[in-house]
Amino acid sequence: MTQVTLNIPDQDLNFFMQLIEKFNYDTTISDFEMTSEIKNILDTRRKNSNEVNYIPWDEVKSKIIFNKK
C-alpha cells in the first residue's frame, strides 16, 4: 500500500473528503502544530545560517530517495 500526503485548502477539504470516501480509501486527517520551542530552534538556525550555503528546494527534492515497501 502507498501512502500519499496532500495539502488541501480548508475551503476544499469537505469536497475532497467526500470524493475520497466514494472510492472507499482509508483516510486520516492530521494537523501539525509547531510548538514555540521548535519555532525558536528553527528561527535560531535561520538567523545563524548563511544564505550562500542554501540549496534550492528543487535540487533537494531531486536528491531525495523514496523507499517503497
C-alpha positions as a Markdown table, in Angstrom:
| # | Residue | x | y | z |
|---|---|---|---|---|
| 1 | Met | 0.0 | 0.0 | 0.0 |
| 2 | Thr | 1.2 | 3.5 | -0.8 |
| 3 | Gln | 0.6 | 6.4 | 1.5 |
| 4 | Val | 0.1 | 9.9 | 0.0 |
| 5 | Thr | 0.1 | 13.2 | 1.9 |
| 6 | Leu | -1.7 | 16.1 | 0.4 |
| 7 | Asn | -2.1 | 19.7 | 1.4 |
| 8 | Ile | -5.8 | 20.6 | 0.8 |
| 9 | Pro | -7.1 | 24.2 | 1.2 |
| 10 | Asp | -9.5 | 24.4 | 4.1 |
| 11 | Gln | -12.4 | 25.5 | 1.9 |
| 12 | Asp | -11.9 | 22.4 | -0.3 |
| 13 | Leu | -11.5 | 19.8 | 2.4 |
| 14 | Asn | -15.1 | 18.8 | 2.7 |
| 15 | Phe | -15.5 | 18.2 | -1.0 |
| 16 | Phe | -12.2 | 16.3 | -1.2 |
| 17 | Met | -13.0 | 14.0 | 1.7 |
| 18 | Gln | -16.4 | 13.2 | 0.1 |
| 19 | Leu | -14.7 | 12.3 | -3.1 |
| 20 | Ile | -12.1 | 10.1 | -1.4 |
| 21 | Glu | -14.8 | 8.3 | 0.6 |
| 22 | Lys | -16.6 | 7.4 | -2.6 |
| 23 | Phe | -13.6 | 5.3 | -3.6 |
| 24 | Asn | -13.6 | 3.6 | -0.1 |
| 25 | Tyr | -10.0 | 4.7 | 0.6 |
| 26 | Asp | -8.7 | 4.8 | 4.2 |
| 27 | Thr | -8.4 | 8.4 | 5.3 |
| 28 | Thr | -6.6 | 10.1 | 8.1 |
| 29 | Ile | -6.7 | 13.9 | 8.8 |
| 30 | Ser | -3.8 | 15.1 | 10.8 |
| 31 | Asp | -2.9 | 18.7 | 11.7 |
| 32 | Phe | 0.6 | 19.6 | 12.7 |
| 33 | Glu | 1.1 | 22.4 | 15.1 |
| 34 | Met | 4.6 | 23.7 | 15.7 |
| 35 | Thr | 5.4 | 24.3 | 19.3 |
| 36 | Ser | 7.1 | 27.5 | 20.3 |
| 37 | Glu | 10.2 | 25.5 | 21.2 |
| 38 | Ile | 10.5 | 24.1 | 17.7 |
| 39 | Lys | 9.8 | 27.5 | 16.2 |
| 40 | Asn | 12.5 | 29.1 | 18.3 |
| 41 | Ile | 15.0 | 26.4 | 17.3 |
| 42 | Leu | 14.2 | 27.0 | 13.6 |
| 43 | Asp | 14.4 | 30.8 | 14.0 |
| 44 | Thr | 17.8 | 30.5 | 15.6 |
| 45 | Arg | 19.1 | 28.2 | 12.9 |
| 46 | Arg | 17.7 | 30.6 | 10.2 |
| 47 | Lys | 19.3 | 33.6 | 11.9 |
| 48 | Asn | 22.7 | 31.8 | 12.2 |
| 49 | Ser | 22.8 | 30.4 | 8.7 |
| 50 | Asn | 24.5 | 31.9 | 5.7 |
| 51 | Glu | 22.3 | 32.2 | 2.6 |
| 52 | Val | 25.2 | 31.3 | 0.3 |
| 53 | Asn | 25.0 | 27.8 | 1.8 |
| 54 | Tyr | 21.3 | 27.4 | 1.0 |
| 55 | Ile | 20.3 | 24.7 | -1.5 |
| 56 | Pro | 17.3 | 25.3 | -3.8 |
| 57 | Trp | 14.3 | 23.2 | -2.8 |
| 58 | Asp | 14.0 | 21.7 | -6.4 |
| 59 | Glu | 17.6 | 20.5 | -6.1 |
| 60 | Val | 16.9 | 18.9 | -2.7 |
| 61 | Lys | 13.7 | 17.2 | -3.9 |
| 62 | Ser | 15.6 | 15.7 | -6.8 |
| 63 | Lys | 18.1 | 14.1 | -4.4 |
| 64 | Ile | 15.5 | 12.6 | -2.1 |
| 65 | Ile | 15.2 | 8.8 | -2.3 |
| 66 | Phe | 11.9 | 7.3 | -1.5 |
| 67 | Asn | 11.7 | 3.7 | -0.2 |
| 68 | Lys | 8.7 | 1.8 | -1.3 |
| 69 | Lys | 7.8 | -1.2 | 0.9 |
